[in-house]
Amino acid sequence: MKTAFNIRILHETFGNLLNETFVDQIQFKLFLKMIHTSVELKQNLSFYNGDTFYINIPGKILVDCIIVTNTNEISLTDQVRSKIEALVTA
């Protein structure tokens, strides 16, 4: 079993703006700190991983969002299935 870290950003008008799951705890913490900083400074949340993931949420919208994190236990089978699905849809 492995722990998965999930973060969701929900807005009343725009709905689900972000629903991202991380397997690497360090990446999750860094992303969470980036979100926290954007909220505190009322700045845009903007991130691009250089490949397939890009997000830009204006600060004025981000401060009105509900941001929820949680952890889930995932099995090795779920990890493999997720990677296969990612390859098939790519």
C-alpha positions in Angstrom: 0.0 0.0 0.0 1.1 3.5 -0.8 -0.3 6.9 0.3 -1.8 9.2 -2.3 -2.2 12.9 -1.5 -5.2 14.7 -3.1 -6.0 18.4 -3.4 -9.2 19.9 -4.7 -10.0 23.5 -5.4 -13.7 24.2 -5.6 -15.5 27.4 -6.6 -19.1 28.2 -6.1 -19.6 29.5 -9.7 -16.9 27.7 -11.7 -17.1 24.3 -9.9 -14.2 22.0 -9.6 -11.1 24.0 -10.7 -8.5 21.4 -9.7 -8.6 17.8 -8.5 -5.0 16.5 -8.5 -3.5 13.5 -6.8 0.2 13.1 -5.9 2.0 10.0 -4.9 5.2 11.9 -4.0 4.7 13.6 -0.6 7.4 16.2 -1.3 5.8 17.3 -4.6 2.4 17.5 -2.8 3.9 19.7 0.0 5.5 22.0 -2.5 2.3 22.4 -4.6 0.3 23.0 -1.4 2.8 25.7 -0.3 2.5 27.3 -3.7 -1.3 27.4 -3.3 -1.1 28.7 0.2 1.3 31.5 -0.9 -1.0 32.5 -3.7 -4.0 32.7 -1.4 -2.2 34.7 1.3 -0.7 37.2 -1.2 -4.0 37.2 -3.3 -1.9 36.4 -6.4 -2.6 34.2 -9.3 -2.0 30.5 -8.9 0.0 29.7 -12.1 1.9 26.5 -12.7 3.2 24.7 -15.7 5.2 21.5 -15.4 6.8 21.9 -18.9 4.9 18.9 -20.3 1.2 18.2 -19.7 -0.1 20.2 -16.7 -0.9 23.9 -16.8 -3.1 25.8 -14.4 -3.8 29.5 -14.0 -6.4 30.6 -11.4 -6.7 34.4 -10.9 -6.1 35.5 -7.3 -9.5 37.2 -7.0 -11.1 33.8 -7.8 -8.7 31.7 -5.7 -9.5 33.6 -2.5 -13.2 32.6 -2.9 -12.5 28.9 -3.4 -12.8 26.0 -1.0 -9.5 24.2 -0.9 -9.6 20.6 0.5 -6.8 18.1 0.9 -6.9 14.4 1.9 -4.9 11.2 1.8 -5.9 7.8 0.5 -4.2 4.4 0.6 -3.7 3.0 -2.9 -2.7 -0.5 -3.8 0.0 -1.5 -6.3 -2.8 -2.6 -8.6 -4.4 0.8 -8.6 -1.0 2.5 -9.3 -0.4 0.2 -12.3 -3.9 0.7 -13.6 -3.6 4.5 -13.3 -0.3 4.4 -15.3 -1.7 2.2 -18.0 -4.8 4.5 -18.3 -2.5 7.5 -18.6 -0.6 5.8 -21.4 -3.7 4.7 -23.3 -5.3 8.2 -23.2 -2.1 10.0 -24.1 
